[in-house]
Amino acid sequence: MATTYRDIKADILARITRGALAPGALIPNELELAETYDCARATVNRAMRELAEEGVIERKRKAGTRVRLAPRREARVPIPIVRHEIEATGARYRYSLLSREETTAPDWLRDRLSLLYGARALHLTCLHFADGAPYQYEDRWISLDMLPHAADADFTATGPNEWLVAAIPFSNAEIAFGAVAADADAAAHLACTEATPLFQTERSTWWQGEAITFVRLWFRPGYRLETRY
């Protein structure tokens, strides 16, 4: 099967995410990449052009193409990092990966993110702690069609949200906030009783119409959302 520009984009993005191509690293020129991927230079050019448009790499005449020092973010509202939130209070942060499964996206997720039938997804559940106490329970889905290298990522030490923020920008997001009664699953993970009122966030993100992730977050009882602009 011929190499497509999507294959090249995914491979280069995976190398950047794994650290094989560090921020500021020089990327081989298009002729070299065409030989490496055994494809036409035009195929490489499209992949590189899209990566540049998405803020992952920067291209300069004579200076070559390099990995950006930080992915460019198109959204004005940043994605919050729970580790930063916890550490800002002076508490000690700890993270635990509870479950991980590669699976076919369920119908409700396909409808939510406009995924194709048969789309593959990575399903993760995680728990974040503040001074040893449960702080946030995370249930996340990542599109493997958009980010196939997520299947190889090590989420045992770093949470998926931090990985995603470092790996790829986003152009669109939908966020919903609400108060919910803890079900058995959330209650067990957040050390509270069923029906306890909890603050919940749901967030979906896309890049140029391609779904990236959907996450549902439950916060410990008594959590207050505070935002500064």
Backbone bond lengths (Angstrom), bond angles and torsions (degrees), N, CA, C in turn:
res aa  C-N    CA-C-N  psi(-1)  N-CA   C-N-CA  omega(-1)  CA-C   N-CA-C  phi
1 M - - - 1.466 - - 1.535 108.99 -
2 A 1.331 116.09 134.29 1.456 120.72 -177.76 1.523 111.16 -67.73
3 T 1.324 115.49 145.90 1.460 121.29 176.98 1.522 109.46 -72.70
4 T 1.331 117.34 131.01 1.457 122.06 178.84 1.528 109.93 -102.91
5 Y 1.326 115.90 167.06 1.462 119.21 178.42 1.526 110.79 -64.44
6 R 1.348 117.11 -29.76 1.461 120.82 177.62 1.530 110.70 -65.35
7 D 1.337 115.99 -39.00 1.468 120.17 177.79 1.525 110.42 -61.17
8 I 1.331 115.76 -43.15 1.462 120.51 -178.57 1.523 110.40 -67.25
9 K 1.331 116.87 -44.56 1.466 120.65 177.63 1.523 110.80 -56.79
10 A 1.340 115.76 -48.12 1.464 120.51 -177.04 1.524 110.84 -62.83
11 D 1.341 116.78 -40.46 1.462 120.09 -178.39 1.527 111.43 -67.66
12 I 1.324 116.52 -44.35 1.470 119.47 -179.80 1.525 110.42 -66.10
13 L 1.334 116.60 -41.54 1.459 119.88 178.20 1.522 110.84 -63.01
14 A 1.338 116.53 -38.25 1.463 120.33 178.42 1.525 110.76 -64.70
15 R 1.323 117.29 -40.66 1.468 120.84 179.40 1.528 111.43 -65.82
16 I 1.328 115.79 -35.20 1.469 119.65 177.58 1.531 110.02 -68.74
17 T 1.321 116.11 -44.30 1.460 121.12 -178.24 1.519 111.58 -64.06
18 R 1.340 116.92 -40.09 1.469 120.89 -179.35 1.521 112.30 -75.02
19 G 1.340 116.64 -12.67 1.452 119.35 -179.01 1.504 114.14 93.46
20 A 1.349 118.04 0.72 1.462 120.77 177.47 1.528 110.13 -65.54
21 L 1.335 115.99 -30.50 1.461 122.35 172.09 1.526 106.75 -117.38
22 A 1.305 116.33 102.73 1.461 121.12 -175.55 1.521 110.91 -78.74
23 P 1.339 118.16 161.17 1.466 120.80 174.81 1.523 110.72 -53.45
24 G 1.335 115.76 129.38 1.460 121.07 -178.75 1.505 114.23 89.44
25 A 1.339 117.36 -7.50 1.470 120.46 -177.95 1.526 110.98 -67.97
26 L 1.331 116.00 143.04 1.456 121.89 177.86 1.522 109.31 -79.87
27 I 1.333 115.83 132.58 1.458 122.09 178.89 1.526 108.73 -98.63
28 P 1.339 119.03 139.84 1.469 120.97 179.06 1.526 111.56 -53.68
29 N 1.336 116.10 154.61 1.460 119.17 -179.23 1.525 111.40 -72.98
30 E 1.327 116.30 172.10 1.467 120.94 -172.87 1.523 112.80 -62.86
31 L 1.325 117.58 -36.34 1.464 119.84 179.41 1.531 110.65 -64.95
32 E 1.318 115.95 -42.08 1.463 120.18 178.87 1.526 110.98 -66.03
33 L 1.333 115.90 -41.15 1.461 119.45 179.42 1.524 111.39 -67.04
34 A 1.318 117.02 -38.34 1.461 120.70 178.35 1.524 110.43 -60.96
35 E 1.311 115.89 -38.03 1.471 119.84 178.12 1.531 110.39 -71.03
36 T 1.323 115.99 -40.46 1.469 120.12 179.79 1.524 111.68 -62.69
37 Y 1.326 116.15 -44.18 1.467 120.49 -177.01 1.533 113.19 -91.34
38 D 1.340 115.79 -0.70 1.467 121.38 178.87 1.532 111.07 54.24
39 C 1.322 115.05 56.45 1.464 120.51 -178.32 1.521 109.52 -146.60
40 A 1.323 116.08 176.88 1.463 121.05 179.49 1.533 109.95 -73.97
41 R 1.314 115.73 151.83 1.465 120.05 178.71 1.522 110.89 -61.84
42 A 1.344 117.22 -33.44 1.465 120.78 179.94 1.532 111.00 -61.96
43 T 1.341 116.06 -33.58 1.463 119.81 178.19 1.519 110.38 -66.26
44 V 1.325 115.75 -43.72 1.473 120.80 177.21 1.523 110.17 -63.36
45 N 1.325 116.16 -42.65 1.457 120.57 -177.72 1.525 111.30 -58.76
46 R 1.327 116.66 -42.65 1.471 119.01 -179.47 1.530 110.42 -65.25
47 A 1.338 116.83 -42.54 1.462 120.08 179.41 1.525 110.97 -61.29
48 M 1.332 115.80 -44.45 1.463 119.58 -178.07 1.522 111.41 -69.52
49 R 1.332 116.03 -37.49 1.455 120.04 179.28 1.532 110.63 -62.98
50 E 1.333 116.51 -42.51 1.459 119.35 -179.83 1.528 111.42 -69.05
51 L 1.324 117.47 -37.84 1.462 119.82 177.22 1.526 110.68 -63.56
52 A 1.322 115.66 -36.84 1.471 119.78 178.00 1.526 110.66 -68.48
53 E 1.348 116.91 -42.31 1.457 121.15 179.47 1.524 110.99 -64.49
54 E 1.332 116.65 -30.28 1.457 121.56 -178.67 1.525 112.39 -85.72
55 G 1.335 116.45 0.06 1.456 120.01 174.81 1.509 114.96 81.04
56 V 1.341 117.80 15.07 1.461 120.91 -179.10 1.526 111.31 -86.05
57 I 1.330 116.86 -37.84 1.463 122.31 178.89 1.525 108.59 -127.65
58 E 1.330 116.02 165.92 1.461 120.12 173.80 1.521 108.84 -130.40
59 R 1.328 115.06 138.28 1.466 121.36 -175.99 1.527 109.06 -116.59
60 K 1.330 115.63 128.08 1.455 121.07 178.64 1.522 109.24 -133.82
61 R 1.313 115.16 136.54 1.459 119.62 177.85 1.519 109.81 -61.43
62 K 1.320 115.23 138.04 1.466 124.70 179.59 1.523 112.69 72.55
63 A 1.352 117.15 -34.23 1.464 119.21 179.94 1.524 112.04 -86.20
64 G 1.357 116.65 -15.23 1.456 120.15 178.46 1.523 113.59 86.85
65 T 1.321 114.85 -167.13 1.463 122.01 -177.97 1.514 109.27 -111.01
66 R 1.324 116.01 130.93 1.460 120.88 -178.37 1.527 111.06 -132.26
67 V 1.311 114.59 155.59 1.464 120.31 172.43 1.526 107.58 -68.44
68 R 1.322 116.27 132.42 1.463 118.63 178.83 1.516 110.32 -63.02
69 L 1.325 116.42 147.83 1.463 120.72 178.76 1.519 111.21 -63.91
70 A 1.345 116.68 -27.87 1.464 121.86 173.73 1.517 106.59 -152.79
71 P 1.372 117.98 136.80 1.462 119.53 178.47 1.519 110.70 -56.79
72 R 1.329 116.56 138.02 1.458 120.18 179.04 1.521 109.48 -76.97
73 R 1.299 117.30 133.02 1.460 121.91 -179.57 1.523 109.58 -102.12
74 E 1.305 115.19 128.40 1.457 119.53 179.22 1.529 111.28 -87.62
75 A 1.326 117.27 -23.36 1.459 119.69 -176.94 1.513 110.40 -80.92
76 R 1.315 116.38 147.09 1.458 121.00 -179.92 1.524 111.38 -83.44
77 V 1.327 117.47 -26.83 1.453 121.09 179.51 1.528 107.97 -98.48
78 P 1.333 118.58 119.75 1.464 120.12 -177.57 1.520 111.77 -73.85
79 I 1.327 116.21 154.68 1.452 121.43 173.15 1.526 107.15 -78.64
80 P 1.337 118.74 122.92 1.471 120.14 -177.92 1.517 111.86 -70.47
81 I 1.319 116.39 146.96 1.458 123.72 176.21 1.521 107.07 -107.65
82 V 1.328 117.94 118.90 1.457 120.30 -174.50 1.528 111.11 -65.08
83 R 1.316 118.34 -32.46 1.469 119.82 177.27 1.523 110.55 -58.93
84 H 1.348 116.89 -44.43 1.458 120.31 178.51 1.522 110.94 -62.52
85 E 1.319 116.01 -40.81 1.463 120.93 -179.06 1.522 110.97 -61.97
86 I 1.322 116.49 -43.90 1.460 121.16 -178.61 1.526 110.76 -69.56
87 E 1.327 116.67 -46.53 1.462 120.16 -178.06 1.526 112.01 -65.67
88 A 1.342 116.38 -28.16 1.472 119.73 178.99 1.524 111.85 -65.90
89 T 1.337 116.53 -21.82 1.467 120.09 178.22 1.524 111.64 -86.62
90 G 1.336 116.39 -5.04 1.459 120.35 -177.43 1.512 113.48 90.79
91 A 1.343 116.64 0.93 1.463 120.91 -179.79 1.529 110.66 -83.32
92 R 1.318 116.21 159.28 1.459 122.27 177.58 1.536 108.75 -87.47
93 Y 1.317 116.34 130.17 1.461 121.61 -177.49 1.526 110.94 -94.57
94 R 1.330 115.83 140.32 1.463 122.06 171.36 1.513 108.73 -142.88
95 Y 1.335 115.72 149.50 1.466 121.59 -175.22 1.519 109.33 -131.89
96 S 1.336 116.62 144.85 1.455 121.40 177.62 1.525 110.40 -139.74
97 L 1.341 115.73 129.14 1.462 121.00 173.47 1.519 107.68 -85.65
98 L 1.324 116.99 121.07 1.459 121.43 -176.17 1.522 112.73 -91.04
99 S 1.331 116.94 -41.63 1.460 120.12 -178.84 1.514 110.51 -153.46
100 R 1.315 115.48 155.45 1.467 121.90 -179.55 1.525 108.20 -149.27
101 E 1.352 116.53 130.57 1.459 120.57 -178.92 1.526 110.51 -151.18
102 E 1.329 116.45 130.85 1.460 121.63 170.38 1.521 107.54 -92.45
103 T 1.329 116.84 127.16 1.449 119.95 -172.83 1.522 111.02 -152.85
104 T 1.311 115.95 169.59 1.460 120.68 171.99 1.521 108.65 -74.65
105 A 1.320 116.87 133.83 1.465 120.33 -177.89 1.532 109.94 -59.26
106 P 1.329 118.21 128.20 1.471 120.43 177.62 1.520 110.99 -66.46
107 D 1.308 115.70 162.30 1.470 120.73 -175.54 1.524 112.27 -56.32
108 W 1.335 117.04 -43.54 1.471 119.42 -176.87 1.531 110.90 -62.89
109 L 1.338 117.45 -35.17 1.462 120.58 179.89 1.526 110.35 -73.42
110 R 1.323 117.28 -39.16 1.471 120.06 177.28 1.522 110.34 -61.06
111 D 1.323 116.32 -41.59 1.465 119.46 178.44 1.526 111.05 -66.00
112 R 1.312 115.59 -40.12 1.465 120.15 -176.47 1.525 111.63 -67.11
113 L 1.337 116.96 -40.71 1.465 120.82 -174.47 1.530 113.26 -106.91
114 S 1.330 116.86 4.15 1.478 121.73 -178.70 1.527 111.25 58.37
115 L 1.331 115.78 45.74 1.460 121.41 178.65 1.528 109.87 -85.66
116 L 1.316 116.07 155.99 1.456 121.28 178.04 1.524 110.59 -74.63
117 Y 1.322 115.87 156.29 1.464 120.90 176.55 1.526 108.83 -61.53
118 G 1.323 115.88 132.29 1.458 119.77 -178.97 1.514 114.45 86.19
119 A 1.333 117.87 2.81 1.463 121.35 -179.78 1.528 109.99 -59.63
120 R 1.324 115.54 144.40 1.450 121.23 179.65 1.524 110.65 -95.71
121 A 1.323 115.39 146.73 1.464 120.15 -178.61 1.521 110.06 -142.80
122 L 1.316 114.82 153.22 1.460 121.66 173.56 1.521 107.40 -105.20
123 H 1.334 115.76 123.61 1.467 121.03 -178.41 1.515 108.71 -108.35
124 L 1.341 116.03 123.99 1.456 122.33 -177.65 1.528 110.12 -127.78
125 T 1.315 116.69 141.29 1.458 120.36 167.62 1.530 107.68 -123.20
126 C 1.327 115.96 138.56 1.463 121.70 -172.47 1.525 109.35 -140.84
127 L 1.330 114.69 158.93 1.455 120.34 176.13 1.526 108.42 -132.04
128 H 1.326 115.56 133.33 1.456 122.35 179.81 1.535 108.52 -112.80
129 F 1.331 116.21 136.86 1.460 121.43 -174.35 1.524 111.44 -119.47
130 A 1.332 115.45 149.01 1.466 122.73 172.64 1.518 107.09 -123.28
131 D 1.338 116.13 116.32 1.467 121.30 -176.50 1.523 111.89 51.92
132 G 1.330 115.66 39.78 1.457 121.04 175.33 1.508 115.85 84.47
133 A 1.325 117.88 -8.08 1.463 121.51 -179.27 1.520 110.46 -100.78
134 P 1.338 119.24 140.50 1.469 120.95 178.69 1.526 110.93 -56.56
135 Y 1.316 115.28 133.24 1.468 121.05 -176.25 1.527 110.94 -119.58
136 Q 1.344 116.82 -45.18 1.467 120.55 -177.78 1.531 109.32 -145.46
137 Y 1.324 115.05 131.23 1.464 122.69 175.73 1.522 107.75 -104.32
138 E 1.329 117.27 126.24 1.468 122.98 -172.21 1.530 111.01 -118.42
139 D 1.323 116.76 128.71 1.466 123.45 175.58 1.525 106.84 -122.41
140 R 1.330 116.67 107.23 1.477 120.79 -169.44 1.532 112.46 -124.67
141 W 1.352 113.66 144.98 1.465 122.49 173.95 1.531 107.85 -123.30
142 I 1.333 116.75 132.38 1.468 122.57 178.09 1.522 108.42 -120.10
143 S 1.325 116.86 131.57 1.460 121.49 178.98 1.529 109.94 -72.58
144 L 1.326 116.98 117.83 1.464 120.88 177.91 1.524 111.35 -80.63
145 D 1.320 117.80 -13.59 1.466 119.89 172.76 1.521 109.70 -70.76
146 M 1.325 116.84 -38.03 1.458 121.98 179.46 1.526 111.47 -82.48
147 L 1.330 116.52 -40.27 1.460 121.87 -176.47 1.528 110.30 -128.27
148 P 1.325 117.61 71.68 1.474 119.79 -177.91 1.518 113.42 -60.70
149 H 1.338 117.75 -28.04 1.465 120.40 -178.96 1.522 112.34 -73.20
150 A 1.331 118.59 -8.54 1.459 120.20 174.62 1.523 110.64 -63.39
151 A 1.341 115.93 -25.68 1.467 120.37 179.27 1.523 111.51 -63.70
152 D 1.331 117.11 -25.60 1.465 121.39 -178.77 1.528 113.07 -100.40
153 A 1.320 117.27 -2.83 1.465 120.60 -176.90 1.528 110.68 -73.03
154 D 1.331 115.24 146.16 1.458 121.65 177.87 1.525 108.73 -94.75
155 F 1.332 115.72 105.70 1.461 120.16 -178.98 1.532 112.24 -99.70
156 T 1.318 116.81 15.74 1.463 118.52 179.64 1.526 111.93 -78.19
157 A 1.337 116.59 -28.87 1.465 120.08 -177.82 1.522 112.68 -105.23
158 T 1.325 117.04 -31.88 1.467 122.32 -178.13 1.522 109.74 -120.96
159 G 1.316 116.66 133.03 1.453 120.93 -179.58 1.517 112.53 -66.94
160 P 1.330 117.88 153.45 1.456 121.24 -178.39 1.525 113.84 -62.04
161 N 1.327 117.91 -30.89 1.458 119.18 179.93 1.530 110.84 -65.64
162 E 1.322 116.92 -44.75 1.466 119.94 178.37 1.518 110.51 -64.00
163 W 1.327 116.89 -39.00 1.467 121.48 178.64 1.527 110.34 -62.43
164 L 1.326 116.93 -44.90 1.462 120.89 -178.25 1.527 111.82 -66.07
165 V 1.336 116.98 -42.87 1.458 120.56 -179.68 1.526 110.62 -60.44
166 A 1.334 116.91 -36.75 1.462 120.94 179.42 1.523 112.27 -78.22
167 A 1.348 117.03 -27.10 1.461 120.47 -170.33 1.522 114.53 -88.36
168 I 1.338 117.55 -34.63 1.460 118.14 -170.19 1.527 110.66 -153.06
169 P 1.322 118.24 140.50 1.469 120.66 174.19 1.530 110.25 -77.26
170 F 1.308 117.35 172.98 1.458 120.46 173.91 1.517 108.86 -135.22
171 S 1.322 115.72 150.25 1.462 120.01 -178.28 1.521 112.06 -110.06
172 N 1.329 116.88 -23.35 1.461 121.02 -179.74 1.513 110.03 -139.95
173 A 1.329 115.58 146.46 1.456 120.03 178.17 1.521 109.58 -147.50
174 E 1.326 115.36 146.81 1.462 122.20 171.65 1.512 107.22 -121.84
175 I 1.326 117.06 127.80 1.455 121.72 -176.69 1.526 109.08 -130.19
176 A 1.320 115.80 134.00 1.463 121.14 177.47 1.523 108.91 -128.63
177 F 1.335 116.37 138.39 1.466 122.31 178.17 1.518 108.19 -119.17
178 G 1.319 115.33 148.44 1.462 117.57 177.30 1.512 112.12 -171.96
179 A 1.336 115.43 167.63 1.461 122.65 174.46 1.521 107.58 -102.94
180 V 1.331 116.78 131.37 1.462 121.20 -179.10 1.524 109.00 -131.88
181 A 1.316 115.13 160.42 1.463 120.64 173.89 1.517 108.03 -87.55
182 A 1.302 118.09 130.91 1.460 121.95 -178.17 1.525 110.89 -60.82
183 D 1.353 116.03 127.33 1.456 119.17 172.09 1.527 107.78 -84.69
184 A 1.324 116.90 -178.58 1.462 120.58 -175.41 1.524 111.74 -60.83
185 D 1.337 116.31 -39.79 1.463 120.95 -177.53 1.526 111.24 -66.26
186 A 1.335 116.41 -51.35 1.465 120.28 -179.81 1.523 111.10 -63.61
187 A 1.315 117.34 -39.51 1.461 121.03 -179.32 1.523 110.94 -62.98
188 A 1.338 116.35 -41.07 1.462 120.11 -179.06 1.527 111.35 -64.67
189 H 1.325 117.21 -38.48 1.459 120.50 -176.80 1.522 113.13 -80.95
190 L 1.328 117.25 -27.90 1.463 120.07 -177.38 1.534 112.50 -102.91
191 A 1.331 115.14 12.17 1.466 121.23 174.26 1.524 112.76 55.62
192 C 1.323 115.42 48.39 1.464 120.35 176.85 1.520 108.68 -136.93
193 T 1.302 117.62 176.62 1.463 121.03 179.75 1.520 110.08 -90.48
194 E 1.313 115.83 157.14 1.464 120.25 176.66 1.527 109.83 -59.98
195 A 1.320 115.48 146.04 1.472 124.45 -179.91 1.525 113.07 78.31
196 T 1.350 117.74 0.05 1.465 119.66 174.22 1.530 109.12 -63.47
197 P 1.337 118.76 133.71 1.474 120.15 178.27 1.533 110.95 -64.75
198 L 1.336 116.13 129.52 1.459 121.87 178.83 1.521 109.87 -128.92
199 F 1.314 115.73 147.92 1.470 121.27 172.27 1.524 107.92 -83.51
200 Q 1.344 116.71 130.83 1.466 121.63 -177.23 1.525 110.75 -127.51
201 T 1.326 115.78 141.01 1.462 122.35 175.14 1.515 108.91 -123.86
202 E 1.333 116.62 138.05 1.460 122.65 171.30 1.522 107.68 -121.81
203 R 1.348 116.49 133.94 1.468 119.67 -177.34 1.523 109.97 -141.60
204 S 1.330 114.72 132.62 1.469 121.95 173.99 1.519 107.69 -121.12
205 T 1.337 117.28 139.52 1.465 120.39 178.35 1.521 110.19 -131.50
206 W 1.350 114.12 150.00 1.459 122.10 179.24 1.530 109.42 -135.22
207 W 1.326 115.36 157.77 1.458 120.29 169.10 1.520 107.87 -125.45
208 Q 1.344 115.48 115.31 1.467 122.09 179.07 1.529 111.92 49.62
209 G 1.327 115.94 44.52 1.454 121.15 176.22 1.515 114.97 87.06
210 E 1.333 118.64 -7.27 1.463 122.71 -179.96 1.532 108.76 -99.41
211 A 1.331 116.48 125.47 1.461 120.51 -177.51 1.523 111.20 -66.39
212 I 1.331 115.70 139.16 1.458 121.54 176.95 1.524 110.15 -105.99
213 T 1.339 116.32 -57.57 1.465 118.68 -172.58 1.521 111.67 -157.82
214 F 1.323 114.74 156.24 1.465 122.54 168.34 1.521 107.13 -129.97
215 V 1.328 116.21 134.13 1.459 119.77 -179.97 1.523 110.21 -137.23
216 R 1.322 113.96 143.47 1.469 120.71 173.86 1.528 106.37 -120.27
217 L 1.334 117.23 127.41 1.459 123.10 -175.80 1.523 110.39 -121.26
218 W 1.324 116.48 132.19 1.456 122.08 172.68 1.523 107.78 -114.07
219 F 1.332 117.13 136.31 1.457 121.83 -179.31 1.529 110.15 -108.62
220 R 1.321 115.17 155.28 1.457 121.04 -176.58 1.534 110.84 -58.51
221 P 1.323 117.35 155.27 1.473 120.43 178.52 1.527 111.05 -55.28
222 G 1.327 115.45 137.82 1.454 120.57 178.82 1.512 114.72 87.18
223 Y 1.343 117.18 1.14 1.473 120.40 -179.40 1.524 110.72 -63.42
224 R 1.331 116.17 140.01 1.473 122.19 175.81 1.528 108.65 -121.96
225 L 1.317 116.27 131.61 1.453 121.47 176.95 1.526 108.97 -83.39
226 E 1.345 116.20 123.78 1.458 120.99 177.31 1.526 108.51 -126.60
227 T 1.339 116.22 129.08 1.461 121.07 -177.26 1.508 110.45 -131.81
228 R 1.339 116.19 140.55 1.455 121.54 176.53 1.523 108.89 -122.71
229 Y 1.345 116.88 139.86 1.470 122.63 178.13 1.515 108.95 -125.67
